[in-house]
Amino acid sequence: RRLNFEPAIKAAYRVAGSNHVGIELYEEAGPLQRMLPGSQRYRMLYFAWDGKVGNSDINVGLGRGLNDASDRLVFKTILEFAF
């Protein structure tokens, strides 16, 4: 097995109650022993919303790739169901 380096960072601002908006940056830099050059790394920047629906958490984001190695436009959702 090999270890991959995939850093991520998020900055969010609470707008009301449990609703937050912010930006998220994700990068896939490749194997830790031999990281990819910057132009080959997958980098995405998302504008995201976090909130609650009942007891469950939801994250929705619209992202844009920051280089040619990344997807041009991505819509993502993360649902966390409480039971």
Residue pairs with C-beta under 8 A, 6 or more apart in sequence:
2 31
2 32
2 33
3 31
3 32
3 33
4 28
4 29
4 30
4 31
4 32
5 29
5 30
5 31
5 32
5 35
6 26
6 27
6 28
6 29
7 26
7 27
7 29
8 24
8 25
8 26
8 27
9 24
9 25
10 22
10 23
10 24
10 25
10 48
11 22
11 23
12 20
12 21
12 22
12 48
12 50
13 20
13 21
13 22
14 20
15 21
18 50
18 51
18 52
19 49
19 50
19 51
20 49
20 50
20 51
21 47
21 48
21 49
21 50
22 47
22 48
22 50
23 45
23 46
23 47
23 48
24 45
24 46
24 48
24 61
24 63
25 43
25 44
25 45
25 46
26 42
26 43
26 44
26 46
26 63
27 41
27 42
27 43
27 44
28 41
28 42
28 43
29 35
29 36
29 41
30 36
30 40
30 41
35 41
38 67
39 67
39 68
39 69
40 69
41 67
41 69
42 65
42 69
42 70
43 65
43 66
43 67
43 69
43 70
44 63
44 64
44 65
44 66
44 70
44 71
44 74
45 63
45 64
45 66
46 61
46 62
46 63
46 64
46 74
46 76
47 61
47 62
47 63
48 59
48 60
48 61
48 62
49 59
49 60
49 61
50 57
50 58
50 59
51 57
51 58
52 58
54 82
55 82
56 79
56 80
56 81
56 82
57 78
57 79
57 80
57 82
58 77
58 78
58 79
58 80
59 76
59 77
59 78
60 75
60 76
60 77
61 74
61 75
61 76
61 77
62 73
62 74
62 75
63 71
63 73
63 74
63 75
63 76
64 72
64 73
64 74
65 71
65 72
65 73
65 74
